[in-house]
Amino acid sequence: MRSIGIVMRKDLKLIFRDRTALIFLFGLPVIFALLFGMIYRGKGGTGALHLSVQVTDYDRSAESRTTVQNMQKAGITVHSLAPQPGIAKKVQHGNFHDVLIIPAGYGASIHAWAHNTLSSGASSSNAFSKPALTLLVDPAQTQLEGILTAMVNGAAMRTASTEKVRYLVKAFPASRSLISALTQQGKKTAPFVLNVNDKATGTRSVKPTPGDEQMPGLIIYFLFFMANSVALTLIEERKEGTLRRMLSSPLSSSSLLTGKLLARATVGILQLSLLILLGVFTMHMHITVAPFGMALIYLLCIYAATGMGLLIATLGRTQEQIQGMVTMLLLVMGLFSGCLLPRVLLPKFMRQVSYITPHAWALKAVDDLLLRRLNFTSALIPLCVLFLFGTVFYVLALARFRVD
Amino acid sequence: MVNPSNILEVNDLCKNYKERKAVDNLTFHIKRGEIFGLLGPNGAGKTTTLSMLVGILKPLSGTIYLEGERFNGSPQSRSILGIAPQELAIYPKLTGRENLRFFGSLYRLSGAELDRRTEEILSLVGLSDRADNLTEEYSGGMKRRLNLAAGLMHNPKLLLLDEPTVGIDPQSRNHIFEGVRRLNKEGLSILYTSHYMEEVEALCHRVGIMDGGRLVACDTVPNLISTAGNAVVVVTLGEEASDAQIQELRSLPGVVDIECMRTDEPIGSSLLRVHALEPDRLLSSLVSRLNSSGLSLLSLTVQRPTLEDVFLSLTGKSLRD
């Protein structure tokens, strides 16, 4: 035990004296976390997707104001933009990400549409001009276009429907009480936006935050980067001859490896603590949900990552080989497993294949415990698979480990 | 039967890397208090031999006896050995003192004993005043000295030095030489591997010459050199000697043979290589015969055989090939 401690202390000293290594170990994850924190700021709901739109209102009618209010109720941040020439070009050049233009006569066209569709019957409603809004979206931000179009449409539809109700009340006075009741109920209901299916999350007392959704993936991604550090330290020691010197001493190779890996694991725990703190303060991540289960996931990630690093050290001979191999491997694993991008974006086949990575199993355990709020036993399978990954890495690495 | 006067006995040691024989039936011994040199070109198998001696590599076959006991890689047997590897096996981000303390603690030194030994060794290698500097700030020679120092921390009985002077300045080389001699005088046995024959000649009591994993010769330096023949007197003449003049020189007592060759430096000059049983005693009679023959003597040197010549004669190739 004493010799393990000696090696561990020496390695920690070396790590904390290497400024470049510290930047990669702590600086890079912090920058990533802060960036993700900025992207996913808010406390949940549509705040998870931060939508904002500039609105130029040429109409300035009650209907245009109602439409804007409906958009705000749907979670879109609205910024008022004074009418200006060449707005389409400005959007095209990226000066604005998106601009909604409410044309003059928008209110009147809502009235006309509501009245005409009623007096002429729904079947012939297309014969009349519909209220038209213009949404300009930066060509570089097309991923927002569909969501924004749907949400603006919904806000406009809600405005038009309210107007229609007014006409109905006028046209059919006998139904006034029924229509009034429906209108009141309509006011109480949520705006016309897609809601999360609460049936599936009925058991949870606290809604997941963007931090719960994003941060564990980042943490897992960076914990696995420890494999790089483990592999490099062994290659360096081998190259410098210090490995030979240590192994020629009474120190056993198992004590040597344990000491080195424990030093890396300690750094991993520090990295983890820092990322969790950032997650809590920048992305409102919950740390009280399944704390022991979550801690176990992260510790198993450290176990698998150190084993993976050891295995990589036995496969590559030079620093360059290792760095190339690890960077490519970990980046692909991070993207593929859903640590950096939602796995839902991947084709179904690739989603299935992603389970060849330990990252994907760690994320599955996170989903079960943190997002689905299932009990610990339901996360047992992914946790066991993660443990198995680590063990296989260690067994293969120790079988291949050579000094020269 | 192990000889108690030997600190190390190696018998029929073999090691293969795939199909290649890295060490092939190597047998030698080191006496207590001896500096034993292993001389050979790069790739001769010296480092592989050392790796087996310290237990890092497992021999394919053969035995190693250390202090009369079969070497089994146990902590006790490893503590008998100290090693200064060919690479600078120190940590650049640790200070000289931290490096020594770390390697010392691997040999179970601690507390006051570790403090005392660290200061002793720092002083021995002349690094006391730079002990608290990071070793990345050291010169190449200082790093080499620290590399040697780390192998001495636990007071080993046999020190293995693997090419300890590679890439250093003459001053640091001398410092290491002095250190090695002093340690040897204090009773430390040393195995010194090198491909620099001058170092081995200057330091070692006995030398083993390795080539292609095999030990091709093993003896004291004078005995090895004697196998490469006698010294040669090399004479440069201002002109070419005639056959008759060479015959006159051949008739001198003690001359075994004379080789004659033309040389263009200076233009028109010639070179005689005079092989003699006792070249030193021949010099005066050779010079007077040259004068009486009317030949102009430009220079005269006595070339004694070196371990390089021994290696050449044994293997047919140069040490630096």
Contacts between the chains, C-beta under 8 A, distances in Angstrom:
chain1	res1	chain2	res2	distance
A	3	B	106	6.7
A	6	B	102	6.9
A	6	B	105	4.9
A	6	B	106	6.6
A	10	B	91	7.4
A	10	B	94	7.4
A	10	B	102	5.1
A	13	B	93	7.6
A	13	B	94	6.7
A	13	B	98	7.4
A	14	B	91	6.2
A	14	B	93	5.1
A	14	B	94	7.0
A	17	B	93	4.3
A	17	B	94	7.9
A	17	B	134	7.9
A	18	B	93	6.1
A	239	B	87	7.4
A	240	B	87	5.8
A	240	B	88	6.9
A	240	B	89	6.1
A	240	B	90	7.8
A	240	B	91	7.8
A	241	B	85	4.2
A	241	B	86	6.9
A	241	B	87	2.9
A	241	B	88	6.8
A	241	B	89	3.6
A	242	B	89	4.7
A	242	B	90	7.1
A	242	B	91	6.5
A	244	B	51	7.1
A	244	B	54	7.9
A	244	B	56	5.9
A	244	B	83	7.7
A	244	B	85	5.3
A	244	B	87	7.6
A	244	B	89	6.5
A	245	B	83	6.4
A	245	B	85	5.8
A	245	B	89	4.2
A	245	B	103	6.8
A	245	B	150	6.9
A	245	B	151	7.8
A	246	B	106	6.4
A	247	B	54	7.9
A	247	B	55	7.8
A	247	B	56	5.1
A	248	B	54	3.6
A	248	B	55	6.7
A	248	B	56	5.8
A	248	B	78	6.6
A	248	B	81	6.9
A	248	B	83	5.0
A	249	B	78	6.2
A	249	B	103	7.3
A	249	B	106	4.1
A	249	B	107	5.9
A	250	B	75	3.3
A	250	B	76	7.8
A	250	B	78	4.9
A	250	B	79	6.0
A	250	B	106	6.9
A	250	B	107	6.3
A	250	B	108	6.9
A	251	B	106	5.0
A	403	B	51	7.6
A	403	B	56	5.1
A	403	B	57	7.4
A	404	B	51	6.8
A	404	B	56	7.4
A	404	B	57	6.9
